[in-house]
Amino acid sequence: MAALDPVAARQRPQAGRLVLDHVAHFVPEMGPAECALDALGFVLTPFSEQSLRNDAGAVVSAGSANRCVMLDCGYLEILTPIADTPNARLLRAALAKHTGVHLIALGTPAAEEEHARLAAHGFAPPPLVRLERTVDLNGKPALAQFALARVPPEAMPEGRIQFVEQITPECLWQPRYLGHSNGVTALRGVFVVAEDVTAVSARLAHFAALLPRRCGRFVSLDTARGRALVAPREDWQELLGAAPAAPALAGYALECKDPAALAARLETLGCKPRLICDGLYSSVLPAALGAAWLFGTANGHAGFAP
């Protein structure tokens, strides 16, 4: 087997480690969302209908479709329902609350082991989900494959928080989908809205086997690449400009080379980015996407004291 491209290879963490693999916006329609992302300077993967293998091993429609923004570290998924399936009904239930981020995926090298650990720790996970979709890889069809370990919705009311094993990262992290004109390179964090920060942080720590630590007004759960920050709604509103009511996900953090230029792109879409500190901005996103960003250079993120 040929060696993986370095960017694709880094998406599978080492044994015993987790990374922040991706976040997903749930949107009612793909068109307005992809127009906003194009205006913001992102390259999008093609529109792709998702399928899964049922208990009998047959490939069936998941009732959803996506387009993705692939980054050097992690990615952003735009997910929309397209049929009437159990999966699509879950998407529509989330959309009834608000358009925006409803999913966090923690990257693991061993989804089956995470599934077994969740079961042993009382999370009652449903059967492991094996998703797949056909993509074009170097002019030939290839099957992108993923294994997901999920928990019942009531176990994680903030959103669909799950583990994902990237079985074929080379199918997604293709060079033609990288190198965005806005200079965004990495997904650095995700924002959790909680009424009881201590209780929610403890539950997330139990779920992910991560150690929570106090980080100013926030609680941080750090993976080997990327982190989850937990705070009350009022703190997210102060930092980001808006946030949904708890329990929810408010948005996420991105690393980029020229945050001032990205802020200017946001302004052309009617957004009002705000300078937080040198090299770091926050902004509510267009309504077609929902959620909010904290975005800036590596030094800007390093200098941020929440």
NORKA-V388959 format. One record per run of one state. SS is the DSSP state (alpha for helix, beta for strand, coil for the rest). FROM is the first residue (numbers start at 1). TO is the last residue. If there is no record, write none. Layout:
ss	from	to
SS	FROM	TO
SS	FROM	TO
This chain:
ss	from	to
coil	1	5
alpha	6	9
coil	10	18
beta	19	26
coil	27	29
alpha	30	39
coil	40	47
beta	48	53
coil	54	58
beta	59	70
coil	71	72
beta	73	73
coil	74	74
beta	75	81
coil	82	85
alpha	86	95
coil	96	99
beta	100	107
coil	108	110
alpha	111	120
coil	121	128
beta	129	137
coil	138	139
beta	140	149
coil	150	152
alpha	153	155
coil	156	159
beta	160	166
coil	167	168
alpha	169	172
coil	173	174
alpha	175	177
coil	178	183
beta	184	193
coil	194	196
alpha	197	208
coil	209	211
beta	212	215
coil	216	217
beta	218	222
coil	223	226
beta	227	231
coil	232	232
alpha	233	240
coil	241	247
beta	248	256
coil	257	258
alpha	259	268
coil	269	273
beta	274	277
coil	278	279
beta	280	284
coil	285	291
beta	292	296
coil	297	297
alpha	298	302
coil	303	306
